[in-house]
Amino acid sequence: MVILLTSYLTNDKFAFIMRNITISSLISILFILIISCNETTPICIDMCHGKVIAIENSSIEKIDTFTMTELTTDKIIKFHTIGHVGISASHLKEHMLIVEPVSVSFYVNTDGQNIATNVADLTLIDRSF
């Protein structure tokens, strides 16, 4: 098809058409990037490790918010959740009761809230040997 099209069009017409297609494609990509950046877009993505000190949940499985102290700085951080974060409320409560640290992937939304996206067991390596 391209061979037939190129034989039908002169080099100038073909170049003109290809240039217009390229420009249209670039404009479309730019437009998609602009509309995808809105107020719900994360402004900071981070990870921290710490010990859970409080949990607020609406059911045995769903975590609404939880608070932890960061391992390295002892800073107290409150996290909100949206949907499943990779760990159940009961498992997170177990971590809180036995004071076992977790790893949290999160972002800070435009309201300044820490939104946890993934919570996982943190295995500390014993280097005493």
C-alpha positions as a Python dict, from the first residue, in 0.01 Angstrom:
ca = {
    (1, 'M'): (0, 0, 0),
    (2, 'V'): (283, 238, 87),
    (3, 'I'): (453, 153, -244),
    (4, 'L'): (136, 234, -438),
    (5, 'L'): (93, 553, -240),
    (6, 'T'): (450, 663, -296),
    (7, 'S'): (432, 590, -668),
    (8, 'Y'): (109, 789, -692),
    (9, 'L'): (236, 1088, -495),
    (10, 'T'): (537, 1292, -583),
    (11, 'N'): (814, 1317, -326),
    (12, 'D'): (699, 1666, -223),
    (13, 'K'): (338, 1559, -163),
    (14, 'F'): (449, 1248, 27),
    (15, 'A'): (687, 1447, 249),
    (16, 'F'): (411, 1703, 316),
    (17, 'I'): (165, 1431, 422),
    (18, 'M'): (422, 1256, 645),
    (19, 'R'): (521, 1585, 809),
    (20, 'N'): (154, 1663, 887),
    (21, 'I'): (102, 1316, 1034),
    (22, 'T'): (412, 1355, 1254),
    (23, 'I'): (306, 1699, 1376),
    (24, 'S'): (-47, 1572, 1450),
    (25, 'S'): (95, 1277, 1645),
    (26, 'L'): (320, 1501, 1854),
    (27, 'I'): (32, 1738, 1932),
    (28, 'S'): (-187, 1441, 2037),
    (29, 'I'): (84, 1305, 2268),
    (30, 'L'): (137, 1649, 2423),
    (31, 'F'): (-238, 1688, 2476),
    (32, 'I'): (-261, 1348, 2648),
    (33, 'L'): (28, 1438, 2879),
    (34, 'I'): (-130, 1771, 2973),
    (35, 'I'): (-472, 1628, 3059),
    (36, 'S'): (-323, 1335, 3251),
    (37, 'C'): (-157, 1573, 3501),
    (38, 'N'): (-444, 1684, 3724),
    (39, 'E'): (-507, 1742, 4092),
    (40, 'T'): (-503, 1370, 4177),
    (41, 'T'): (-157, 1315, 4031),
    (42, 'P'): (98, 1224, 4301),
    (43, 'I'): (350, 1500, 4365),
    (44, 'C'): (603, 1290, 4557),
    (45, 'I'): (669, 916, 4555),
    (46, 'D'): (866, 767, 4844),
    (47, 'M'): (923, 463, 5065),
    (48, 'C'): (979, 436, 5438),
    (49, 'H'): (1020, 168, 5701),
    (50, 'G'): (882, 176, 6051),
    (51, 'K'): (677, 36, 6334),
    (52, 'V'): (298, 65, 6330),
    (53, 'I'): (158, 241, 6637),
    (54, 'A'): (-211, 291, 6543),
    (55, 'I'): (-464, 154, 6292),
    (56, 'E'): (-809, 280, 6195),
    (57, 'N'): (-1010, 33, 5992),
    (58, 'S'): (-1371, 6, 5881),
    (59, 'S'): (-1365, -374, 5865),
    (60, 'I'): (-1140, -667, 5955),
    (61, 'E'): (-979, -652, 5610),
    (62, 'K'): (-988, -283, 5510),
    (63, 'I'): (-736, -31, 5643),
    (64, 'D'): (-855, 332, 5637),
    (65, 'T'): (-554, 498, 5802),
    (66, 'F'): (-256, 391, 6007),
    (67, 'T'): (23, 566, 6191),
    (68, 'M'): (383, 454, 6225),
    (69, 'T'): (716, 573, 6360),
    (70, 'E'): (994, 573, 6105),
    (71, 'L'): (1287, 347, 6199),
    (72, 'T'): (1573, 586, 6130),
    (73, 'T'): (1429, 917, 6253),
    (74, 'D'): (1148, 816, 6494),
    (75, 'K'): (929, 1060, 6299),
    (76, 'I'): (555, 986, 6337),
    (77, 'I'): (381, 954, 6000),
    (78, 'K'): (8, 907, 5932),
    (79, 'F'): (-94, 722, 5615),
    (80, 'H'): (-429, 710, 5438),
    (81, 'T'): (-517, 423, 5205),
    (82, 'I'): (-721, 391, 4888),
    (83, 'G'): (-823, 33, 4819),
    (84, 'H'): (-608, -271, 4896),
    (85, 'V'): (-245, -201, 4995),
    (86, 'G'): (-107, -554, 4987),
    (87, 'I'): (-169, -638, 5354),
    (88, 'S'): (-486, -696, 5555),
    (89, 'A'): (-584, -495, 5861),
    (90, 'S'): (-547, -802, 6081),
    (91, 'H'): (-194, -868, 5953),
    (92, 'L'): (-98, -503, 6006),
    (93, 'K'): (-240, -520, 6360),
    (94, 'E'): (-23, -827, 6421),
    (95, 'H'): (282, -619, 6321),
    (96, 'M'): (170, -349, 6565),
    (97, 'L'): (124, -594, 6855),
    (98, 'I'): (460, -770, 6815),
    (99, 'V'): (639, -445, 6721),
    (100, 'E'): (762, -583, 6389),
    (101, 'P'): (848, -318, 6124),
    (102, 'V'): (683, -280, 5785),
    (103, 'S'): (785, -118, 5458),
    (104, 'V'): (547, 141, 5309),
    (105, 'S'): (543, 275, 4953),
    (106, 'F'): (348, 601, 4938),
    (107, 'Y'): (295, 933, 4769),
    (108, 'V'): (198, 1274, 4897),
    (109, 'N'): (-118, 1405, 4732),
    (110, 'T'): (-192, 1772, 4664),
    (111, 'D'): (-366, 1802, 5002),
    (112, 'G'): (-43, 1699, 5175),
    (113, 'Q'): (-175, 1359, 5283),
    (114, 'N'): (50, 1053, 5274),
    (115, 'I'): (-131, 792, 5062),
    (116, 'A'): (2, 438, 5116),
    (117, 'T'): (4, 231, 4798),
    (118, 'N'): (178, -81, 4929),
    (119, 'V'): (255, -213, 5277),
    (120, 'A'): (482, -516, 5313),
    (121, 'D'): (671, -713, 5574),
    (122, 'L'): (1017, -572, 5641),
    (123, 'T'): (1285, -829, 5699),
    (124, 'L'): (1579, -688, 5893),
    (125, 'I'): (1909, -860, 5825),
    (126, 'D'): (2088, -987, 6135),
    (127, 'R'): (2452, -879, 6099),
    (128, 'S'): (2569, -1001, 6439),
    (129, 'F'): (2767, -1297, 6298),
}
